[in-house]
Amino acid sequence: MKPFAERLNRLGTETAFEVLARAKALEAQGREIIHMEIGEPDFDTPANIIEAAKQALDSGYTHYTPAAGLPQVRQTIADYLSETRSIPVEPDHVVVVPGGKPIIFFPIVALVEAGDEVVYPNPGFPIYESMINFMGGKAVPMVLKEEKGFSFDPDEFVSLVNENTKLIIINSPGNPTSGVMSQADLEVVAEAAIKHDCWVLSDEIYSRIIYEGEHRSIASLPGMQERTIVLDGFSKTYAMTGWRLGYGAMPTDLAAWVTKLMVNSNSCSAAFTQMAGAAALTGDQSGVTTMVAEFKRRRDAIVDGLNALPGITCLRPKGAFYVFPNVSALGRPEDEIADALLNEAGVATLAGTSFGAYGKGYLRLSYANSLENIEKALSMIKEWLG
């Protein structure tokens, strides 16, 4: 057989799913495992959203839709973004896709050519670096620093952006660190993007999971909407991970190319899930409020618990549902620690280097789990530490 395409060797992966599989295999052997590896809300999708999907199915939303999404759904999303981001969004700016990742995948395919530089957060969501490499671009890490609250050093960032930079990727609140970018941080990125005439992909999938202050979108800054791709979706805010529904808002010329990529890959997103998504945005938001309040309780419990353990320090995040504790004082590589916690202590975590080289010395734990399980996991880690 002729060989696979060489570019496949440049694809990365998401370690969370690999660790989940290993944890499930241990459970199948009768082991008790506390899952803190997967970034998925443990809440059920709110009842009004499920009911909207049922009604859509009963009403015949079982067929193809336009590749960019149902017109009424694109309008609903445009209205929502206009209100929450303080920018004028029209339906033809919006492309509805199956999950959030296509709004990473498709714009990078549409924009990045061999040799183009892309500045991206590191440690960061691994699909950024994976897709940059896949397209033959040059991945330029924007190092997120613990002493900056897991944001970046402005002077260091400015030195990374130049005439070869095609795209800057930002993520706030971020995965894996849960760092939140300040207004000043956003202004630094905006100034560099405008100066060097490059695009910005703003991953705002955790925009509603904020514990302090309000979410800010770089698209709202002067001169930025025309060069920004806003990524958002339903998986995290509405506990709809299995529904596979996300969207991007971007300039219309890029939206046309992303729509064409949808035609060539998925055809369209499922009709009834789009209707459920529209109901999520326009319906009762109390489920979101309740979930975020509970995440805040869990955040405080896990941060306090980790900081009480010898050799571990942990910042208190302002958003998302991850902690990124520093375990360098334990004197072992983070991947060895993560393996030992899974195999010996029964706690599934991720090594910080699963999210890039600058995650060295850290672990990522998701607190999208019950308070009871969080307390049990802390007890198991304490016992493992001796």
C-alpha positions as CSV (number, residue, x, y, z in Angstrom):
1,M,0.0,0.0,0.0
2,K,1.1,3.5,-0.7
3,P,2.0,5.5,2.4
4,F,-0.2,8.0,4.3
5,A,0.2,11.7,3.7
6,E,3.3,13.1,5.4
7,R,1.2,15.9,6.9
8,L,-0.6,13.5,9.2
9,N,2.6,13.2,11.2
10,R,2.2,16.8,12.2
11,L,-1.2,16.3,13.8
12,G,-1.4,16.4,17.6
13,T,-4.1,15.1,19.8
14,E,-6.0,15.7,23.0
15,T,-4.5,13.8,25.9
16,A,-7.6,14.1,28.0
17,F,-9.4,11.5,25.9
18,E,-6.4,9.2,26.1
19,V,-6.3,9.4,29.9
20,L,-10.1,9.0,30.0
21,A,-9.7,5.7,28.1
22,R,-7.0,4.5,30.5
23,A,-9.1,5.5,33.5
24,K,-12.2,3.7,32.2
25,A,-10.0,0.6,31.6
26,L,-9.0,0.7,35.3
27,E,-12.6,1.1,36.3
28,A,-13.5,-2.0,34.3
29,Q,-11.0,-3.9,36.5
30,G,-12.9,-2.8,39.6
31,R,-10.8,0.2,40.5
32,E,-12.4,3.4,41.9
33,I,-11.2,6.4,39.8
34,I,-12.0,10.1,40.4
35,H,-12.2,11.7,37.0
36,M,-10.5,15.1,37.0
37,E,-9.1,14.8,33.5
38,I,-12.0,15.6,31.2
39,G,-13.3,19.1,30.6
40,E,-16.9,18.4,30.6
41,P,-19.6,19.9,32.9
42,D,-21.2,17.2,35.1
43,F,-24.5,18.9,34.9
44,D,-27.4,17.7,32.7
45,T,-28.5,19.9,29.7
46,P,-31.3,22.2,31.0
47,A,-34.8,20.8,30.5
48,N,-36.0,23.7,28.4
49,I,-33.2,23.0,25.8
50,I,-34.0,19.3,25.7
51,E,-37.7,20.1,25.3
52,A,-36.9,22.5,22.4
53,A,-35.0,19.7,20.7
54,K,-37.9,17.3,21.1
55,Q,-40.3,19.9,19.6
56,A,-37.9,20.5,16.7
57,L,-37.8,16.8,15.9
58,D,-41.6,16.6,16.1
59,S,-41.8,19.6,13.8
60,G,-39.7,18.0,11.1
61,Y,-36.3,19.5,11.8
62,T,-34.7,16.3,10.6
63,H,-33.3,17.4,7.2
64,Y,-30.4,19.2,5.7
65,T,-30.0,22.9,6.6
66,P,-27.9,25.6,4.8
67,A,-24.2,24.8,5.4
68,A,-23.7,28.0,7.5
69,G,-26.8,27.2,9.6
70,L,-30.5,27.8,9.7
71,P,-31.2,31.5,9.0
72,Q,-33.3,32.0,12.2
73,V,-30.5,30.4,14.3
74,R,-27.8,32.6,12.7
75,Q,-30.0,35.6,13.5
76,T,-30.4,34.5,17.1
77,I,-26.7,34.0,17.5
78,A,-26.0,37.4,15.9
79,D,-28.4,39.1,18.3
80,Y,-26.8,37.3,21.2
81,L,-23.3,38.3,20.2
82,S,-24.3,41.8,19.5
83,E,-25.7,42.1,23.0
84,T,-22.9,40.3,24.9
85,R,-19.9,41.5,22.9
86,S,-21.1,45.1,22.2
87,I,-20.5,44.8,18.5
88,P,-22.9,44.9,15.5
89,V,-23.1,41.2,14.4
90,E,-25.2,40.3,11.4
91,P,-26.3,36.7,10.4
92,D,-23.9,36.6,7.5
93,H,-21.0,36.9,10.0
94,V,-22.1,33.7,11.7
95,V,-21.3,30.1,10.8
96,V,-22.9,27.3,12.8
97,V,-20.7,24.2,13.1
98,P,-20.7,20.9,14.9
99,G,-18.8,21.8,18.1
100,G,-16.2,24.5,18.8
101,K,-13.2,22.9,17.1
102,P,-14.3,23.6,13.5
103,I,-13.9,27.3,14.3
104,I,-10.3,26.5,15.1
105,F,-9.8,24.0,12.2
106,F,-11.5,25.9,9.4
107,P,-10.1,29.4,9.9
108,I,-6.6,28.0,10.2
109,V,-7.1,26.0,7.0
110,A,-8.4,29.2,5.3
111,L,-5.7,31.5,6.5
112,V,-2.4,29.8,7.2
113,E,0.0,28.8,4.5
114,A,3.4,27.1,4.8
115,G,5.8,29.4,6.6
116,D,3.1,31.7,8.1
117,E,3.7,32.5,11.7
118,V,0.9,31.9,14.2
119,V,1.2,33.2,17.8
120,Y,-0.7,31.0,20.2
121,P,-1.0,30.5,24.0
122,N,1.3,27.9,25.6
123,P,0.3,26.2,27.8
124,G,-2.9,26.2,25.8
125,F,-5.6,24.0,24.1
126,P,-3.5,21.5,22.2
127,I,-5.6,21.7,19.0
128,Y,-4.2,25.2,18.3
129,E,-0.6,24.0,17.9
130,S,-1.7,20.8,16.2
131,M,-3.6,22.7,13.4
132,I,-0.8,25.3,13.0
133,N,1.7,22.4,12.4
134,F,-0.7,20.5,10.2
135,M,-1.0,23.4,7.8
136,G,2.8,23.9,7.7
137,G,2.7,27.1,9.7
138,K,5.3,28.2,12.2
139,A,3.8,27.8,15.8
140,V,5.1,30.7,17.9
141,P,4.3,30.2,21.6
142,M,3.0,33.0,23.7
143,V,4.1,31.9,27.1
144,L,1.4,32.1,29.8
145,K,3.1,32.8,33.2
146,E,1.9,31.9,36.6
147,E,3.3,35.2,38.1
148,K,1.1,37.0,35.5
149,G,-2.1,35.1,36.6
150,F,-1.5,32.9,33.6
151,S,-1.5,35.7,31.2
152,F,1.5,36.9,29.1
153,D,4.3,39.3,29.4
154,P,3.4,42.3,27.2
155,D,6.9,43.2,26.1
156,E,7.7,39.5,25.3
157,F,4.4,39.2,23.3
158,V,5.1,42.3,21.3
159,S,8.5,40.9,20.3
160,L,6.8,37.8,18.8
161,V,4.5,39.6,16.4
162,N,6.0,40.7,13.1
163,E,5.3,41.1,9.3
164,N,5.3,37.2,9.0
165,T,2.5,36.8,11.6
166,K,-0.7,35.7,10.0
167,L,-2.8,34.9,13.0
168,I,-2.8,35.5,16.8
169,I,-4.8,33.0,18.9
170,I,-6.1,34.0,22.3
171,N,-8.3,32.1,24.8
172,S,-9.9,33.8,27.8
173,P,-10.9,32.3,30.2
174,G,-8.3,29.8,29.1
175,N,-7.8,26.1,29.0
176,P,-5.8,24.6,30.8
177,T,-4.8,27.5,33.1
178,S,-8.2,29.2,33.5
179,G,-6.3,32.5,33.1
180,V,-8.4,35.6,32.3
181,M,-7.0,38.3,30.1
182,S,-7.3,41.9,31.4
183,Q,-8.5,44.8,29.3
184,A,-4.8,46.0,29.2
185,D,-3.8,42.5,27.8
186,L,-6.5,42.7,25.1
187,E,-5.4,46.2,24.1
188,V,-1.8,45.0,23.7
189,V,-2.9,42.2,21.4
190,A,-5.2,44.5,19.5
191,E,-2.4,47.1,18.9
192,A,0.0,44.4,17.6
193,A,-2.7,42.9,15.3
194,I,-3.5,46.2,13.8
195,K,0.1,47.3,13.5
196,H,1.1,44.1,11.6
197,D,-2.3,43.6,9.8
198,C,-2.9,40.1,11.1
199,W,-6.0,38.1,12.1
200,V,-7.0,37.2,15.7
201,L,-8.9,34.1,16.7
202,S,-10.5,34.7,20.0
203,D,-11.6,31.5,21.7
204,E,-14.4,32.5,24.0
205,I,-16.0,29.2,24.7
206,Y,-15.8,29.8,28.5
207,S,-17.1,33.4,28.3
208,R,-20.1,32.7,30.6
209,I,-18.1,30.9,33.2
210,I,-16.6,33.9,35.0
211,Y,-16.3,34.4,38.8
212,E,-15.0,37.9,39.0
213,G,-15.9,40.8,36.7
214,E,-17.3,40.4,33.2
215,H,-16.1,38.8,30.0
216,R,-14.4,41.2,27.6
217,S,-14.1,40.3,23.9
218,I,-11.2,41.7,21.8
219,A,-13.7,42.1,18.9
220,S,-15.2,45.1,20.8
221,L,-12.0,47.1,20.7
222,P,-11.7,49.8,17.9
223,G,-10.5,48.3,14.6
224,M,-10.8,44.7,15.8
225,Q,-14.1,43.3,14.6
226,E,-13.0,43.3,11.0
227,R,-10.0,41.1,11.8
228,T,-11.3,38.9,14.6
229,I,-12.9,35.5,14.6
230,V,-15.0,34.9,17.7
231,L,-15.4,31.3,18.7
232,D,-18.2,30.3,21.1
233,G,-20.6,27.4,21.5
234,F,-22.9,25.5,23.8
235,S,-20.9,22.7,25.2
236,K,-19.6,24.4,28.3
237,T,-22.2,27.1,29.2
238,Y,-25.2,24.8,28.7
239,A,-23.7,21.4,29.4
240,M,-24.2,20.3,25.8
241,T,-20.9,18.6,25.1
242,G,-22.6,15.6,23.3
243,W,-24.9,17.8,21.2
244,R,-21.9,19.0,19.1
245,L,-22.9,22.6,18.4
246,G,-20.8,25.7,18.2
247,Y,-20.4,28.8,16.1
248,G,-18.0,31.4,14.9
249,A,-18.5,35.1,14.1
250,M,-16.1,36.6,11.6
251,P,-15.9,39.0,8.6
252,T,-18.2,37.9,5.8
253,D,-15.5,37.1,3.3
254,L,-13.9,34.7,5.7
255,A,-17.3,33.3,6.7
256,A,-17.9,32.4,3.0
257,W,-14.7,30.3,3.0
258,V,-15.5,28.7,6.3
259,T,-19.0,27.8,4.9
260,K,-17.4,26.3,1.9
261,L,-15.2,24.2,4.2
262,M,-18.4,23.1,6.0
263,V,-19.9,22.0,2.6
264,N,-16.7,19.9,1.9
265,S,-16.7,18.3,5.3
266,N,-19.9,18.1,7.4
267,S,-22.5,19.5,4.9
268,C,-24.3,21.2,7.9
269,S,-24.9,20.9,11.6
270,A,-27.9,18.9,12.7
271,A,-31.2,20.9,12.3
272,F,-32.8,19.9,15.6
273,T,-29.6,20.7,17.6
274,Q,-29.5,24.1,16.0
275,M,-33.1,24.8,17.2
276,A,-32.1,23.6,20.7
277,G,-29.2,26.0,20.6
278,A,-31.4,28.9,19.7
279,A,-33.7,28.0,22.6
280,A,-30.6,27.9,24.9
281,L,-29.7,31.5,24.0
282,T,-33.1,32.9,24.3
283,G,-34.6,30.9,27.1
284,D,-34.3,30.6,30.9
285,Q,-30.7,31.2,32.0
286,S,-31.1,30.1,35.6
287,G,-29.4,26.8,34.8
288,V,-26.3,28.6,33.8
289,T,-26.4,30.8,36.9
290,T,-26.8,27.8,39.2
291,M,-24.0,25.9,37.4
292,V,-21.5,28.8,37.6
293,A,-22.3,29.3,41.3
294,E,-21.6,25.7,42.0
295,F,-18.4,25.7,40.0
296,K,-17.2,28.7,42.2
297,R,-17.9,26.7,45.3
298,R,-15.9,23.8,43.9
299,R,-13.1,26.1,42.8
300,D,-12.7,27.4,46.3
301,A,-12.7,23.9,47.7
302,I,-10.1,22.5,45.3
303,V,-7.8,25.5,45.5
304,D,-7.8,25.5,49.3
305,G,-7.3,21.8,49.4
306,L,-4.4,21.7,46.9
307,N,-2.7,24.6,48.7
308,A,-2.8,22.6,51.9
309,L,-0.9,19.7,50.4
310,P,2.9,19.6,50.7
311,G,4.8,20.5,47.6
312,I,1.8,21.9,45.7
313,T,0.7,25.5,45.1
314,C,-2.3,26.6,43.1
315,L,-3.6,29.9,41.9
316,R,-7.3,30.7,42.4
317,P,-8.7,31.0,38.8
318,K,-11.2,33.7,37.7
319,G,-13.0,31.6,35.2
320,A,-13.6,28.2,33.4
321,F,-13.5,25.1,35.6
322,Y,-9.8,24.0,35.7
323,V,-7.0,24.5,38.2
324,F,-3.4,24.4,37.1
325,P,-1.4,23.6,40.2
326,N,2.4,23.9,40.3
327,V,3.9,20.5,41.3
328,S,7.5,21.3,40.5
329,A,8.5,21.1,44.2
330,L,7.6,17.4,44.2
331,G,10.8,16.8,42.3
332,R,9.4,14.5,39.7
333,P,8.3,15.1,36.1
334,E,4.7,16.1,35.7
335,D,3.9,13.2,33.4
336,E,5.2,10.7,36.0
337,I,3.1,12.4,38.7
338,A,0.0,12.3,36.6
339,D,0.6,8.6,35.8
340,A,1.2,7.8,39.4
341,L,-1.9,9.6,40.6
342,L,-4.0,7.6,38.1
343,N,-2.4,4.2,38.7
344,E,-1.6,4.4,42.4
345,A,-4.0,7.0,43.9
346,G,-7.0,6.5,41.6
347,V,-7.2,10.2,40.5
348,A,-7.2,11.0,36.8
349,T,-5.3,14.2,36.0
350,L,-3.4,15.6,33.1
351,A,0.3,16.6,32.9
352,G,0.7,20.3,32.1
353,T,2.9,19.3,29.1
354,S,-0.2,17.8,27.5
355,F,-0.9,21.5,26.7
356,G,2.5,22.5,25.5
357,A,6.1,22.6,26.6
358,Y,5.5,25.5,28.9
359,G,3.2,23.4,31.0
360,K,6.3,21.8,32.5
361,G,6.0,21.5,36.3
362,Y,2.1,21.7,36.3
363,L,-0.9,19.4,36.3
364,R,-4.4,20.2,35.1
365,L,-7.4,19.2,37.1
366,S,-11.0,19.7,36.1
367,Y,-13.4,20.5,39.0
368,A,-16.4,19.8,36.8
369,N,-17.2,17.0,39.3
370,S,-19.1,16.9,42.6
371,L,-17.8,18.5,45.7
372,E,-17.9,15.1,47.3
373,N,-15.6,13.6,44.6
374,I,-13.3,16.7,44.8
375,E,-12.9,16.2,48.5
376,K,-12.3,12.5,48.0
377,A,-9.7,13.2,45.3
378,L,-7.9,15.6,47.6
379,S,-7.8,13.0,50.3
380,M,-6.5,10.4,47.9
381,I,-3.7,12.7,46.7
382,K,-2.8,13.6,50.3
383,E,-2.5,9.9,51.1
384,W,-0.4,9.3,48.0
385,L,1.9,12.1,48.9
386,G,2.4,10.4,52.3
